[in-house]
Amino acid sequence: MVTADATDLKALRQLGVDEFRRAVVAIGTDIQASILATSLLSELGIPDIWAKAISDQHRHILTRVGTHRVVAPEHDMGERVAHLLSGRILDYVEVDADFAVVKTTPPREVVGVPLRDSRVRSRWGVTVVAVKPQAPPMGRRAEFTHATPDTLLGYGDLILIVGPINNVERFAASE
């Protein structure tokens, strides 16, 4: 374990930081130190810099000074919780700026209908990728399995859907 001032270029060089392929700047409360440390890592030529941001402005500046990936844990968790509070969404993972994987239950109108005939993709623009039946076959425990065109969804089944965020939200809000 080494303690050093990440805003001091000389200290970073003495530690050999310029030999690392990846660096993480997890300074969350001191925006100035966060930006300076990120800038110095960029100056040292670190090819993959991750940094924590506490606001949109902080995120923007970190990107401009060389961050390759900005993480905003408080913001991201707030968005995730907001999604969990609405509709039937039981879990939510944003995998890109406009794409998510959601764990939910099926709306009434697709229950008992083979997925190929359910129009899930054409109506909502999402894809059901896995199903965990509420009532598994006798002697087996419930676990997620890949969905197929022949899959029949039941009331209370858990399903994983993927698609654009607006579409997965609309699907999860449908009755």
Secondary structure as a PSIPRED ss2 file (coil, helix, strand):
# PSIPRED VFORMAT (PSIPRED V4.0)

   1 M C   1.000  0.000  0.000
   2 V C   1.000  0.000  0.000
   3 T C   1.000  0.000  0.000
   4 A C   1.000  0.000  0.000
   5 D C   1.000  0.000  0.000
   6 A C   1.000  0.000  0.000
   7 T C   1.000  0.000  0.000
   8 D C   1.000  0.000  0.000
   9 L H   0.000  1.000  0.000
  10 K H   0.000  1.000  0.000
  11 A H   0.000  1.000  0.000
  12 L H   0.000  1.000  0.000
  13 R H   0.000  1.000  0.000
  14 Q H   0.000  1.000  0.000
  15 L C   1.000  0.000  0.000
  16 G C   1.000  0.000  0.000
  17 V H   0.000  1.000  0.000
  18 D H   0.000  1.000  0.000
  19 E H   0.000  1.000  0.000
  20 F C   1.000  0.000  0.000
  21 R C   1.000  0.000  0.000
  22 R E   0.000  0.000  1.000
  23 A E   0.000  0.000  1.000
  24 V E   0.000  0.000  1.000
  25 V E   0.000  0.000  1.000
  26 A C   1.000  0.000  0.000
  27 I C   1.000  0.000  0.000
  28 G C   1.000  0.000  0.000
  29 T C   1.000  0.000  0.000
  30 D C   1.000  0.000  0.000
  31 I H   0.000  1.000  0.000
  32 Q H   0.000  1.000  0.000
  33 A H   0.000  1.000  0.000
  34 S H   0.000  1.000  0.000
  35 I H   0.000  1.000  0.000
  36 L H   0.000  1.000  0.000
  37 A H   0.000  1.000  0.000
  38 T H   0.000  1.000  0.000
  39 S H   0.000  1.000  0.000
  40 L H   0.000  1.000  0.000
  41 L H   0.000  1.000  0.000
  42 S H   0.000  1.000  0.000
  43 E H   0.000  1.000  0.000
  44 L C   1.000  0.000  0.000
  45 G C   1.000  0.000  0.000
  46 I C   1.000  0.000  0.000
  47 P C   1.000  0.000  0.000
  48 D E   0.000  0.000  1.000
  49 I E   0.000  0.000  1.000
  50 W E   0.000  0.000  1.000
  51 A E   0.000  0.000  1.000
  52 K E   0.000  0.000  1.000
  53 A C   1.000  0.000  0.000
  54 I C   1.000  0.000  0.000
  55 S C   1.000  0.000  0.000
  56 D H   0.000  1.000  0.000
  57 Q H   0.000  1.000  0.000
  58 H H   0.000  1.000  0.000
  59 R H   0.000  1.000  0.000
  60 H H   0.000  1.000  0.000
  61 I H   0.000  1.000  0.000
  62 L H   0.000  1.000  0.000
  63 T H   0.000  1.000  0.000
  64 R H   0.000  1.000  0.000
  65 V C   1.000  0.000  0.000
  66 G C   1.000  0.000  0.000
  67 T C   1.000  0.000  0.000
  68 H C   1.000  0.000  0.000
  69 R E   0.000  0.000  1.000
  70 V E   0.000  0.000  1.000
  71 V E   0.000  0.000  1.000
  72 A C   1.000  0.000  0.000
  73 P H   0.000  1.000  0.000
  74 E H   0.000  1.000  0.000
  75 H H   0.000  1.000  0.000
  76 D H   0.000  1.000  0.000
  77 M H   0.000  1.000  0.000
  78 G H   0.000  1.000  0.000
  79 E H   0.000  1.000  0.000
  80 R H   0.000  1.000  0.000
  81 V H   0.000  1.000  0.000
  82 A H   0.000  1.000  0.000
  83 H H   0.000  1.000  0.000
  84 L H   0.000  1.000  0.000
  85 L H   0.000  1.000  0.000
  86 S C   1.000  0.000  0.000
  87 G C   1.000  0.000  0.000
  88 R C   1.000  0.000  0.000
  89 I C   1.000  0.000  0.000
  90 L C   1.000  0.000  0.000
  91 D E   0.000  0.000  1.000
  92 Y E   0.000  0.000  1.000
  93 V E   0.000  0.000  1.000
  94 E E   0.000  0.000  1.000
  95 V E   0.000  0.000  1.000
  96 D E   0.000  0.000  1.000
  97 A C   1.000  0.000  0.000
  98 D C   1.000  0.000  0.000
  99 F E   0.000  0.000  1.000
 100 A E   0.000  0.000  1.000
 101 V E   0.000  0.000  1.000
 102 V E   0.000  0.000  1.000
 103 K E   0.000  0.000  1.000
 104 T E   0.000  0.000  1.000
 105 T C   1.000  0.000  0.000
 106 P C   1.000  0.000  0.000
 107 P C   1.000  0.000  0.000
 108 R H   0.000  1.000  0.000
 109 E H   0.000  1.000  0.000
 110 V H   0.000  1.000  0.000
 111 V E   0.000  0.000  1.000
 112 G C   1.000  0.000  0.000
 113 V C   1.000  0.000  0.000
 114 P E   0.000  0.000  1.000
 115 L H   0.000  1.000  0.000
 116 R H   0.000  1.000  0.000
 117 D H   0.000  1.000  0.000
 118 S H   0.000  1.000  0.000
 119 R C   1.000  0.000  0.000
 120 V H   0.000  1.000  0.000
 121 R H   0.000  1.000  0.000
 122 S H   0.000  1.000  0.000
 123 R H   0.000  1.000  0.000
 124 W H   0.000  1.000  0.000
 125 G C   1.000  0.000  0.000
 126 V C   1.000  0.000  0.000
 127 T E   0.000  0.000  1.000
 128 V E   0.000  0.000  1.000
 129 V E   0.000  0.000  1.000
 130 A E   0.000  0.000  1.000
 131 V E   0.000  0.000  1.000
 132 K E   0.000  0.000  1.000
 133 P C   1.000  0.000  0.000
 134 Q C   1.000  0.000  0.000
 135 A C   1.000  0.000  0.000
 136 P C   1.000  0.000  0.000
 137 P C   1.000  0.000  0.000
 138 M C   1.000  0.000  0.000
 139 G C   1.000  0.000  0.000
 140 R C   1.000  0.000  0.000
 141 R C   1.000  0.000  0.000
 142 A C   1.000  0.000  0.000
 143 E C   1.000  0.000  0.000
 144 F C   1.000  0.000  0.000
 145 T E   0.000  0.000  1.000
 146 H E   0.000  0.000  1.000
 147 A C   1.000  0.000  0.000
 148 T C   1.000  0.000  0.000
 149 P C   1.000  0.000  0.000
 150 D C   1.000  0.000  0.000
 151 T C   1.000  0.000  0.000
 152 L E   0.000  0.000  1.000
 153 L E   0.000  0.000  1.000
 154 G C   1.000  0.000  0.000
 155 Y C   1.000  0.000  0.000
 156 G C   1.000  0.000  0.000
 157 D C   1.000  0.000  0.000
 158 L E   0.000  0.000  1.000
 159 I E   0.000  0.000  1.000
 160 L E   0.000  0.000  1.000
 161 I E   0.000  0.000  1.000
 162 V E   0.000  0.000  1.000
 163 G E   0.000  0.000  1.000
 164 P E   0.000  0.000  1.000
 165 I H   0.000  1.000  0.000
 166 N H   0.000  1.000  0.000
 167 N H   0.000  1.000  0.000
 168 V H   0.000  1.000  0.000
 169 E H   0.000  1.000  0.000
 170 R H   0.000  1.000  0.000
 171 F H   0.000  1.000  0.000
 172 A H   0.000  1.000  0.000
 173 A H   0.000  1.000  0.000
 174 S C   1.000  0.000  0.000
 175 E C   1.000  0.000  0.000
